[in-house]
Amino acid sequence: MSRIRRLAILLAGLAAAMLGSVASATDAFAWPDPPGQPGGVYPLLPTPPVVTHTVVTGGMPGWQITLIAVGAAVLAAAIAVALDRAWAARRHVSANAA
């Protein structure tokens, strides 16, 4: 009975995922009428000239990004080692208590 229940839950989840995918796919793949077509949604309008601006200032230098990434890696390693040692110490204490 447990296998049938798990299979039913799995199939219901897959059906819900497929239904959500189909419902959102219609909006995702919709194409508006191209601009300038007679009878289309968009009227014939002149296109403005494209202006590009170069970013000169702002942002973060690469060495700072590298320093932050290395610091995060070292911190994660230190936390992992501390948790592993705490888990090993707890496992050792519970084995002696039994």
N, C-alpha and C positions, 0 to 999 in steps of 0.2 A: 504493500500500500504506500510505503514511503517513496518508492521509486516512481510510482504513478503520480504522486503529488508533486515530486520534484520535476518530473517531466512536464506536468501541466503548468507549473509556475514558470519553467523555462520557456515553454511555447507561448504563454501569455506575455512574458517580457519581450520575446522576439516580435510578437505581433504588435505590441505597443510601440516598439522601436521602429518597426517598418511603417506603421501608421503615421508616426511623427515625421519620419523621413519623407514619406510621400506627400504629407500635408505641407511641409516646408519646401519641398523641391519645386512645387508649382510656382511659388513666389520667387525662388532663387533663379530659375531659368526663364523667367518672363522677360521679354524684350520689348521695349517701347518702340513706337514707330520712329523711323529715322527722321532727323530734322530736315525740313524743307520739302517733304513730300506733299503733294496736293491732297487735301482731305485728311492729312495726318493731324496728330495732336499738336505738333510744334509749327508755328508759322514761320515764314521765310524771314529770318532776321540776319543782318550782317554779323559775322563773327568778329569779336574784338581781337586785336593783336595779342599774341602770347608774350607775356613779360616774365622773365625769369630773374630771380634775385639770388645772388650768391651769398651764402652764409659765411660771414667773415669772422665773427666773434661768437663766443658761447660754446657750450659743450664741455666735455671733460677730457683732459689729455689721456693718452693711452697708458702712461705709466701709473696714473691714479687708478684706472680701471684694473690694471694688473695687480696693483697693491691691494685693492679691495678684494679681488678674487683670491689671491694668496692668503690674505687674512681670514677670509671666510673658510677656506679649505683647512687652514691650521686650527681654527676654532672648532670646526666640525670634527676633525681628527681627535682633538683634545677631549671633546665631549664624548666621542665614541669610546675612547680608551677609559675614561672615568666611569662610564656606564658599564663597560665590560668588566672592569675591576670590581665595581660594586656588586655586579651580578655574580661574579666568581666568589667573592667573599660571602655573599648571602648563601650561595649554594654550598659552600664549604661549612658554614655554621649549621645549616639545617641537616647536613649529613652527620655531623658529630652529635647533634641533639637527638637523633633517632637512635 
